[in-house]
Amino acid sequence: MTALARRNARTGSLAALLALAMIGLGFASVPLYRIFCQVTGFGGTTMRVAESALPAKPLGKLITIRFDSNVAQGMPWHFVPEKLTDRAAIGARKIAIYTAKNLSSAPIVGRASFNVTPIQAGKYFSKIQCFCFTEQMLKPGQEIRMPVTYFVDPKIAEDPDTKDIGEITLSYTFYPVDQSVAGR
């Protein structure tokens, strides 16, 4: 093998390795972005905290929490919050319940993505427990109740960008999980 052929083979191998790395990064980007958003509250994504991180004492100030629900186009689920709004003392732990029903004749696995508006409130809206942390499998005709345990961090009242917010919307959208891609 000549020196030119070895260089060409090495260049080809490096190009193939780079292409594989880019494909791997493409598949990893969604979960990495989700983790980044949960840690930082970026883009209205709620924070995920341990129960021990709850504030010691709720503030007396109340805030309205509006609950929104959606399903991806073509997903045969009925998905709604039990209450459209709730009043919560800032810093107090609250529970909201959503219900989902599979309207199809086949089992469907879904995963919920979530968002908080206004965007500035995302880093102060903390979920302790949520159905959105895991995939949900519903059998044909099955209906389930799914709780979300959350609190609004009292620091929201100290931030000049958020201290005047009187209403926060917590929005979920359920998407079907392609089980052939998920390796099931």
C-alpha positions as CSV (number, residue, x, y, z in Angstrom):
1,M,0.0,0.0,0.0
2,T,1.4,3.3,-1.0
3,A,1.7,6.4,1.4
4,L,-1.1,8.1,-0.6
5,A,-3.4,5.1,-0.1
6,R,-2.7,5.0,3.6
7,R,-3.4,8.7,4.0
8,N,-6.6,8.4,2.1
9,A,-7.7,5.4,4.2
10,R,-6.8,7.2,7.4
11,T,-8.8,10.3,6.2
12,G,-11.7,8.1,5.2
13,S,-11.7,6.4,8.6
14,L,-11.6,9.7,10.5
15,A,-14.5,11.0,8.4
16,A,-16.5,7.9,9.1
17,L,-15.7,8.2,12.8
18,L,-16.8,11.9,12.8
19,A,-20.0,11.0,11.0
20,L,-20.8,8.3,13.7
21,A,-20.0,10.8,16.5
22,M,-22.4,13.4,14.9
23,I,-25.2,10.8,14.6
24,G,-24.7,9.8,18.3
25,L,-24.7,13.5,19.3
26,G,-27.9,13.9,17.4
27,F,-29.7,11.1,19.3
28,A,-28.3,12.3,22.6
29,S,-29.2,16.0,22.1
30,V,-32.9,15.7,23.1
31,P,-32.3,14.0,26.5
32,L,-29.3,16.2,27.2
33,Y,-31.3,19.3,26.4
34,R,-34.2,18.1,28.7
35,I,-31.7,17.5,31.6
36,F,-30.2,21.0,31.0
37,C,-33.6,22.6,31.1
38,Q,-34.7,20.8,34.2
39,V,-31.5,21.8,36.0
40,T,-31.5,25.4,35.0
41,G,-35.2,26.2,34.5
42,F,-34.3,27.4,31.0
43,G,-37.1,28.2,28.5
44,G,-39.9,27.8,31.1
45,T,-39.0,24.3,32.0
46,T,-39.8,23.5,35.6
47,M,-37.2,22.6,38.1
48,R,-37.2,19.0,39.5
49,V,-36.3,18.9,43.2
50,A,-36.3,16.5,46.1
51,E,-38.9,16.8,48.8
52,S,-36.3,17.9,51.3
53,A,-35.7,21.0,49.2
54,L,-39.2,22.4,50.1
55,P,-39.1,25.9,51.6
56,A,-39.4,26.0,55.4
57,K,-42.3,28.3,55.4
58,P,-44.8,29.3,52.7
59,L,-45.3,33.0,52.0
60,G,-48.7,34.5,52.6
61,K,-48.9,35.6,48.9
62,L,-51.2,33.6,46.7
63,I,-50.6,32.8,43.0
64,T,-53.0,31.3,40.5
65,I,-51.8,28.1,38.7
66,R,-53.6,27.4,35.4
67,F,-53.4,23.8,34.1
68,D,-53.3,23.0,30.4
69,S,-53.3,19.7,28.6
70,N,-52.7,18.6,25.0
71,V,-52.1,15.4,23.0
72,A,-50.0,15.1,19.9
73,Q,-52.0,15.0,16.7
74,G,-53.2,11.5,16.0
75,M,-52.7,10.2,19.5
76,P,-56.0,8.6,20.6
77,W,-55.9,9.8,24.2
78,H,-58.3,12.0,26.1
79,F,-56.1,14.0,28.5
80,V,-57.4,16.7,30.9
81,P,-56.7,18.3,34.3
82,E,-59.3,17.7,36.9
83,K,-59.3,21.4,37.8
84,L,-58.4,24.2,35.3
85,T,-57.0,26.5,37.9
86,D,-55.9,26.5,41.5
87,R,-54.8,29.1,44.0
88,A,-51.5,28.3,45.8
89,A,-49.6,30.0,48.6
90,I,-46.1,30.6,47.3
91,G,-43.8,28.0,48.9
92,A,-46.6,25.6,49.8
93,R,-46.7,22.1,48.4
94,K,-49.7,21.4,46.2
95,I,-51.1,18.5,44.2
96,A,-52.8,18.7,40.8
97,I,-54.4,15.7,39.1
98,Y,-54.6,15.0,35.4
99,T,-56.6,12.2,33.9
100,A,-55.8,10.3,30.7
101,K,-57.8,7.7,28.8
102,N,-56.7,5.5,25.9
103,L,-59.5,5.8,23.3
104,S,-58.0,3.2,21.0
105,S,-58.2,-0.6,20.9
106,A,-54.4,-1.1,21.3
107,P,-52.1,-0.3,24.2
108,I,-50.2,3.0,23.8
109,V,-47.1,4.3,25.7
110,G,-47.0,8.0,26.0
111,R,-44.6,10.5,27.5
112,A,-45.5,14.1,28.5
113,S,-43.4,17.1,27.8
114,F,-44.1,20.2,29.9
115,N,-43.6,23.9,29.9
116,V,-44.3,26.8,32.2
117,T,-45.4,30.3,31.2
118,P,-44.5,33.0,31.7
119,I,-41.0,31.8,30.8
120,Q,-39.4,33.7,33.7
121,A,-41.4,31.7,36.2
122,G,-40.1,28.3,35.0
123,K,-37.1,28.4,37.3
124,Y,-39.3,29.0,40.3
125,F,-41.9,26.3,39.6
126,S,-40.6,23.1,41.1
127,K,-42.1,19.6,40.7
128,I,-41.4,17.1,43.4
129,Q,-43.3,14.2,41.7
130,C,-44.8,14.1,38.2
131,F,-46.2,11.6,35.7
132,C,-44.0,13.4,33.2
133,F,-40.8,12.0,34.7
134,T,-41.7,8.5,33.3
135,E,-43.5,6.9,30.3
136,Q,-47.2,6.1,30.8
137,M,-48.7,2.9,29.3
138,L,-52.4,2.7,28.9
139,K,-54.2,-0.4,27.9
140,P,-57.2,-0.1,25.5
141,G,-60.0,1.9,27.2
142,Q,-57.9,2.3,30.4
143,E,-58.3,5.6,32.3
144,I,-55.8,6.7,34.9
145,R,-55.4,9.6,37.3
146,M,-51.9,11.1,37.4
147,P,-50.7,13.5,40.1
148,V,-48.3,16.3,40.0
149,T,-46.8,17.5,43.3
150,Y,-45.3,21.0,43.0
151,F,-44.5,24.3,44.7
152,V,-43.6,27.8,43.7
153,D,-40.3,28.8,45.2
154,P,-40.6,31.9,47.4
155,K,-37.7,33.4,45.6
156,I,-40.2,34.3,42.8
157,A,-41.3,37.2,45.0
158,E,-37.8,38.6,45.3
159,D,-36.9,38.5,41.6
160,P,-37.6,41.9,39.9
161,D,-38.6,40.0,36.7
162,T,-41.1,37.8,38.4
163,K,-42.3,39.5,41.6
164,D,-45.5,40.8,39.9
165,I,-46.5,37.6,38.3
166,G,-50.0,36.6,39.4
167,E,-50.6,33.6,37.3
168,I,-48.5,30.7,36.1
169,T,-49.6,28.2,33.4
170,L,-48.4,24.6,33.7
171,S,-48.8,23.0,30.3
172,Y,-48.4,19.3,29.3
173,T,-48.4,17.6,25.9
174,F,-48.5,13.8,25.6
175,Y,-46.6,12.2,22.7
176,P,-46.7,8.6,21.7
177,V,-43.5,6.7,22.4
178,D,-42.3,4.7,19.4
179,Q,-41.5,1.4,21.1
180,S,-39.5,0.1,18.2
181,V,-37.1,3.0,18.5
182,A,-37.2,2.8,22.3
183,G,-35.8,-0.8,22.2
184,R,-38.8,-2.5,23.6
